[in-house]
């Protein structure tokens, strides 16, 4: 895998430029969806924030959606225990709600009425956030873990990869039980092959990436 050293800001500019090149025609009633995939320790919010800023400077309307805002209630997440790897992989995130509230409304001819989050894991209650009316031609950036195994219809996807050692070092002690889940995700889903670009971020101060190569599988 050929990697190019780059800053997060420059990476965001390159991604924004690519999205502008493929911008939907005016009046087409379509939106662009971007996925930034990576473990919590990878800091997907950082690239999402830089990309949103780069797009807004290009006069694009942007909504950033964290996958963490679509967790299932604790009663469902912890049904088989608080540290069950199978549950983390398959039951923690409400993928049906993401389809319904984020991807459905931004399908061609959709309403553009997107719910930015659904559930607060701290209070274990619905967030009751208002819907955002995203005009046609806008961009939704979804970021968080385990995004590339659900066939979400991303127009552009980025996988931020950490080596097993870096992932272990940068994962909080209380969350290290998730490490086998991410090892399985890498082995079973192969997110690097599904993504349009892969970022190596063992040292977050010095990321490197493949550039926009397109998915290979």
Protein Blocks (a to p, Z undefined) as FASTA:
>chain_A
ZZddddfklmmmmmmmmmmmmgccehklpacdddddddfklommlmmmmmmmmmmmnopa
cddddfklmcccfklmmmnojkbfklmmmmmpcfklmmmmmmmmmgghiaopacfbfbdf
klopafkiacddddehiacddedehklmnopacfbdcdddddfklmmmmpcfklmmmmmm
mmmmmmmnommlmpmbdcdffblmlccdebjnbpaZZ
